[in-house]
Amino acid sequence: MQFDMISTQAQLHGFIETLDNSPLSLDTEFVRTRTYVANLGLLQISQNEKITLIDPIAITDLSAFWQAMDNKECILHASSEDLEIIRDHKGDLNIRLFDTQVACAFLNLGASLGYAKMVETLQGVIVDKGESRTDWCKRPLTEKQVDYAAIDVLHLKPCLEKLKAQLAEKNMLTFFEQECQNILHQKMHKQDPENVYLSLNNLFKLDRQGLAIIKALATWRLLTAIERNLALNFVVKADHLWLLAHYRPTTLDDLHRLHLLPNEIRIHGQKILTIIKQISAQDEDSYPALITRLMDFSAYKKTLKSIREQIQTCADKYQLPVELIASKRVINEYLSWCWKLDDAQRKTAKTPKLLTGWRLELVGHQLDHRQPKA
């Protein structure tokens, strides 16, 4: 496998000088175990059939490269985590994305087709994925590791060329490009600390004071995780946040009785108790409203079944994976918008995914946006 390895700042600047406006095939290798932000272990680029590997362990300042990506066409496969790394290092996602996994989905090759299977299907080449679980931050990298990494960008451009031709023939190329832009837009919206609690489980079991406590604890946990670069559950486990909001401990002994982890109590115990005390002393008018579950609406099961049938009909008609059009979460987002918001709130709320872009054109326009509350 022929490639250049960039391991000095001078080499990086020399490489950047060679970049032109041709599409960049891009992949990242990273390690994410205990950290909030993934640790970048290797950056792979291919342009004009020339593969370059950048070592971010040896080169600590990649800002010139991230800036050089501005407005470039970038080809990635299953781009979600790669985009998070680009966003966290670059500060934006000012690129034009072509995600080959998304293209495969629009061609009904699979909702989440892996890179190796895509290459085998389109190029007839078997790709060895044996190094996928390696520690990419450990040095030195072996010859087998770097060959594996280089192959991850070798086939992206030729695969995309075939995929785009088939998408054009299927009249899905514009929809594919829309979806890639949707992914970029979504990835640029980081978690809102004030609303991060809404993603936690069993909120409907809490009273308003409990919701205020779990909201404050979830906000504190996220900000602490970002500040200390720790995975969220290495600050406090999500299930423990619910226990704290429900039982409202007042002493360290109470925390032990709730079976919080020793490190959670030792490092954060007093802060947790302070937050609970502060929230409990607030006026109840400041507390969030109770959480209503969609399944508590008597029409939910029937409506969910009806929408799924409409989506299945759409998927069959256009030969698309059902999961690409709408997961259960996407349907629930739509129903929450219909049922939990009044007309004035809907005007300012985020439009549900089913009512935007190509989804609106293919199926969303058929849905009853004025679902009755039951």
Beta strands, then each sheet from edge to edge (+ up, - down):
strand 1: 4-6
strand 2: 24-31
strand 3: 39-47
strand 4: 50-54
strand 5: 73-76
strand 6: 96-99
sheet 1: 1+ 4+ 3- 2+ 5+ 6+
end
